Amino acid sequence: MTDFSRLSINTATTKNISLADAVRLYSDAGLAHIGVWRDRVEEAGLDKAARLISDAGLTVSSLCRGGFLTAADTAGQREALDDNTRAIEEAATLGTRELIMVVGGLPAAGALIGGSAGTDPRGGKDVVGARARIADRLAELVPVAAEHDVRLVLEALHPMYAADRALLSTLGQALDLAAPFAKENVGVVVDTFHVWWDPQLEDQIRRAGEEGRLASYQVCDWNLPIASDALLSRGYMGDGYIDFGSIGPWVADAGYTGPVEVEIFNREIWDAPPAEVVEIVKTRYAEHVLPYL
């Protein structure tokens, strides 16, 4: 019998179904964990979402996502703090400590992902200033997170997303940003799609374990060719080019024993029958991930 006790599926993997349907599907598949995106929580209502998950016997491995902390104008900064405070409260209500933080890109690119460029005397392209603002906003949010027993989990994204989504591109950068804060309040996630290429990855995963900040392990594969929307280039484990046989042991040796969350953004997978997707995820997890944990 394959041990699926650590497997979690993120609702982004079955994007086209409701939270209620995802909870039912994952539970019927014998899973113990679910990763939740905030859009599904909003659709269901926070209290109902928490009840649905709890009544099904599932635990929330992480809530996606907080972040987007780079606004240069006062109104944008206030909006970010308010939204992240809500995200922290949602995580606490859902019973997870782990709030994934996608820190944000350049304000100049904000409109590309549905936001606003705001006002910035340097045109919103000041990378150094934007990274400084991430640290400033994080410092303001840490006390709120601590009050709710929630950990802000910094996610390094592949460098191709630096302009619009995340000015953290390596696990080392994420750990440096986390360093001024207690490990209970700020951690990091290893997402294979984003960090597989990093020549320092083994050392930085070891560092994350030594510093007690390794909060989540997310897996999917790196597909080629890159999709016209680069966000949708993820695939089932085994379909692409990521070496789970190396990364998995690095994560395990660093002391991580928590849920392993499958998060896939892929149009064809979204359009496939959700029950079929879940079974493929289980099969690929058993073949490509579990043997190395």
ABEGO torsion letter per residue (X at the ends): XBBAAABBBBAAABAABBAAAAAAAAAAAGBABBBBBAAAAAAAEAAAAAAAAAAAGBBBABBOBBEGAABABAAAAAAAAAAAAAAAAAAAAAGBABBBBBAEBBAAAAAAAGBBAEBBAAGGABAAAAAAAAAAAAAAAAAAAAAAGBBBBBBBBBAAAAAAABABABAAAAAAAAAABBAAABBBBBBAAAAAABAAAAAAAAAAAAAGABABBBBBBBBOBBBABAAAABBBBGABABBAAAAAAAAAAAGBABBBBBBBBBAAAAABBAAAAAAAAAAAAAAAAAAAX
